[in-house]
């Protein structure tokens, strides 16, 4: 068994310093967003799960903007385009499965 206290792990620099907690058949990444930081429109090859550990984010997908608060979980299908921003700052746990997804590392 392994465990992590997601409130105590440093994420200096916000989105520029994600912390990979686990990476085998799935991947867990802790990500801090400083106030005003965002992850512009993007997609991943894996199913993505985003748990808001602290703070609040705004998620845009399929031309719909949704506010997601601490304690909430959001999922994106593989290849689903989306963006994430936090006007006030947030701490996120990103889960990707399976890891790596098909086509993640081009030949």
C-alpha positions as CSV (number, residue, x, y, z in Angstrom):
1,X,0.0,0.0,0.0
2,X,1.1,3.6,-0.7
3,X,-0.7,6.7,0.4
4,X,-0.2,10.5,0.0
5,X,-1.5,13.5,1.9
6,X,-2.6,15.7,-1.1
7,X,-2.7,18.8,1.1
8,X,0.9,18.6,2.3
9,X,2.8,18.0,-1.0
10,X,4.4,21.1,-2.4
11,X,3.6,22.2,-5.9
12,X,5.8,25.3,-6.3
13,X,5.3,27.2,-9.6
14,X,1.7,26.0,-10.0
15,X,1.1,24.3,-13.3
16,X,4.7,24.3,-14.3
17,X,5.7,21.8,-11.6
18,X,3.2,18.9,-11.5
19,X,4.1,16.1,-9.1
20,X,3.8,12.5,-10.5
21,X,2.7,10.4,-7.5
22,X,2.3,7.1,-9.3
23,X,3.0,5.9,-12.9
24,X,2.6,2.3,-13.9
25,X,-0.7,1.0,-15.5
26,X,-2.3,4.3,-14.5
27,X,-0.9,7.7,-13.6
28,X,-1.7,10.0,-10.7
29,X,-0.4,13.6,-10.9
30,X,-0.9,16.3,-8.3
31,X,-1.2,19.7,-9.9
32,X,-1.4,23.2,-8.3
33,X,-2.9,26.1,-10.2
34,X,-1.9,29.5,-8.9
35,X,-4.6,32.2,-9.1
36,X,-5.2,33.0,-12.8
37,X,-3.3,30.0,-14.1
38,X,-4.8,27.8,-16.8
39,X,-4.3,24.7,-18.8
40,X,-5.3,25.9,-22.3
41,X,-7.4,23.8,-24.6
42,X,-5.9,20.3,-24.9
43,X,-6.7,16.6,-25.0
44,X,-5.1,13.4,-23.7
45,X,-5.1,9.9,-25.1
46,X,-6.2,8.4,-21.8
47,X,-9.5,8.7,-19.8
48,X,-8.8,11.6,-17.5
49,X,-10.3,12.1,-14.1
50,X,-9.8,15.4,-12.3
51,X,-10.5,15.6,-8.5
52,X,-10.6,19.2,-7.1
53,X,-8.8,18.7,-3.8
54,X,-8.8,22.4,-2.9
55,X,-10.1,25.6,-4.4
56,X,-12.2,26.0,-7.6
57,X,-11.7,25.6,-11.3
58,X,-13.6,26.5,-14.4
59,X,-13.7,23.7,-17.0
60,X,-14.7,24.3,-20.6
61,X,-15.6,21.3,-22.8
62,X,-18.0,21.0,-25.7
63,X,-18.6,24.8,-25.6
64,X,-19.9,24.5,-22.1
65,X,-18.3,26.3,-19.1
66,X,-18.7,24.7,-15.7
67,X,-17.5,25.7,-12.3
68,X,-16.1,22.8,-10.3
69,X,-15.4,23.2,-6.5
70,X,-13.4,21.3,-4.0
71,X,-14.6,17.7,-3.4
72,X,-15.9,17.4,-7.0
73,X,-14.7,14.9,-9.6
74,X,-14.8,15.5,-13.4
75,X,-14.0,13.0,-16.1
76,X,-13.0,13.4,-19.8
77,X,-13.2,10.7,-22.5
78,X,-9.9,9.9,-24.3
79,X,-9.4,12.6,-27.0
80,X,-12.0,15.0,-25.5
81,X,-10.8,18.6,-25.9
82,X,-11.1,20.7,-22.8
83,X,-9.5,23.6,-20.9
84,X,-9.1,24.2,-17.1
85,X,-8.5,27.5,-15.4
86,X,-8.6,28.7,-11.8
87,X,-9.2,32.4,-11.1
88,X,-8.5,31.9,-7.3
89,X,-6.1,29.0,-7.3
90,X,-6.7,25.2,-6.9
91,X,-5.1,21.9,-6.1
92,X,-6.0,19.0,-8.5
93,X,-5.4,15.3,-8.6
94,X,-5.3,14.1,-12.2
95,X,-5.7,10.4,-12.9
96,X,-5.0,8.9,-16.3
97,X,-6.0,5.4,-17.2
98,X,-4.9,3.2,-18.8
99,X,-1.4,4.7,-18.8
100,X,-0.1,5.3,-21.3
101,X,-3.1,5.4,-23.6
102,X,-3.0,4.1,-27.2
103,X,-1.0,6.5,-29.3
104,X,0.4,8.5,-26.3
105,X,4.0,7.8,-27.4
106,X,4.2,8.0,-31.2
107,X,6.4,5.3,-32.8
